[in-house]
Amino acid sequence: MMTTPSRRKATSWVVGGTLAAAATLTATLGTGTAAAQDGVTSTTLYTLSSTGACAGTLTASVDHYPDEADLIAGGTLSGAAPCTLDVDFVFTSRADGHSTTFSRHFAGPGTFGLPGADVVSPGAPGVYDVAVKPHAAYLGGQTLTIDTTYHG
């Protein structure tokens, strides 16, 4: 004899599963300032070089300090020497739309990166969306979010 779940049980399972998925998605994506306070946010891009005949990967992150941000970037370029990769970190304030760009230059082929403690001041303390934009064709990457407000 074959039994089938009742319509009520099936509906409860679908609603419960949908709510669990929504809660997981919300926790993963975060919202507003609370997610921005978590610290380092990171993205990976696959890029061609700005000059020369190279291609590779770039992993970029932004860490926060009170009123400042630390730019973190590294990757590898493979191809014919010499080649370069120029990258812009574009900070856009959520409060007023003010935008500030910090550019960095890397030489290749080979492994490259920022030397550490590349601290910048994008503007007034607050939440910023940060776009990482190579000066070449690229795939991947996502907008980063950072909060430079001191939350002592």
N, C-alpha and C positions, 0 to 999 in steps of 0.2 A: 504494500500500500504506500502510495506516494503522498507526502504531506507538503503543503506549500505555506510559506509564511503569510501571516495575515497582512492585509493592506496597511493596518496601523503600524505594525512592526517595520514593514518596508519603508513607509513614510518617515518613521522615526529615524531609521538608519540613514536615509538620504539627507534629512535635515541635519542630523547630528554630524554626519560626514562633511556636509557643506559648511557648517559652523566651524568645525575643526580646521578645515582647509583655509577658511577666511582668517581664523586666528593665527595660523601658521604664517600666512601671507603677510598679515599686518605686523607680526613680530619680525619677520624677515626684512620687510621694507622699512619699517619704522615710520615715525611721523614727526615732522617738524624738528624743533630744537632738541627734544629728548634724544633722538637718534643721532643728531649732530654732535652731541656731547660725548659719544662713545669713544672718540679718539681717532685713530688712523683709519682712513678709508682708502681703498685701493682699486685700481683698474688695470687691465692688461690690453694692449693694442698690438696688432700685427701691422707693420709699417714698411714702406719703402724708404730709402734714404732721401734726404733733401737734395744732396748732390752726390754724384758718382753712381755706381751700379751695385747697390747693396739692398738687402731686405733683412728684416729681423723682427724682434719683439721688444716692446717697451712696457715695463711695469712701473706705474706711477702711483704715488700715494701722497696724501697731505695729512700731517699731524697738527694738532692745535696747541697753542700756548695762549696765555692771556694777551689779547690784542695782536697776536702774530700767528703765523703758520710756518711749518717746516715742510719744504718741498723735498720729496724723496723720489728718486727715479733711477732706473737701471735697466740694462738689457743687453742684447747682443745684436750686432750687425754682421752679416756674412755677405761676401761678394768680392768685387775687385777693388783694390785700394787705389787711391784714397776715396773715402766717402764720409759724409757728415749727416747728422740728424739734428734739425732745429725743432724745438718743442715749445709751445706756449702753454702756460698755466693761466687760464682766464678765470678770475674771481669775480662773481657777480653777486652783489648784496641783495638779499631778499627784502630788506627793509626799504631801500630806496632805488634799487636798480643800478647803483654805481658799479662800474666795471673797471678792474685793474688787471693788467697783463704782465706776467713775468716770463721772459724767454730764457731758454737754456740751450746750449750748443754742445753736441757730442761728436767725437771723431771716431771713425771706424776704418776698416772692419775690426771686429773683435768685441770684447766685453767693454761696456761703458757704464758710468754711473756718476751721481753727484757725490762729492766728497763727504757729505754729512753736515748736519747743522746748517742747512741752507735756509735760514730763517728770513721771512719777508713779512711786511706789514701791508695787508690788502686795503686797509681803511679803518673806519670806525668799528669797534667791537660789534659782533653780531653773527648771524648765520649767512654763510656764503655757499653758492653753488659754484663748483670748480670744474671747468671743462679742460681736458688735456687734449691739445691739438697739435699734432706734428705738422711741419711744413712740407708734407708729402702725402701721397695716397696712403690710406690706412683703413683697417677694418677693426671692429670691436671697440671697446672702451665704453665707459658710462660716466655720467656726470657724478662727481663726488660732492659730498655735503660736509661742511665743517662749521663749527661754532667757535669763534675766537673770544667770546664773552667769558670773563672770569666767573666761575661758579663755586668758589671757595667754600 
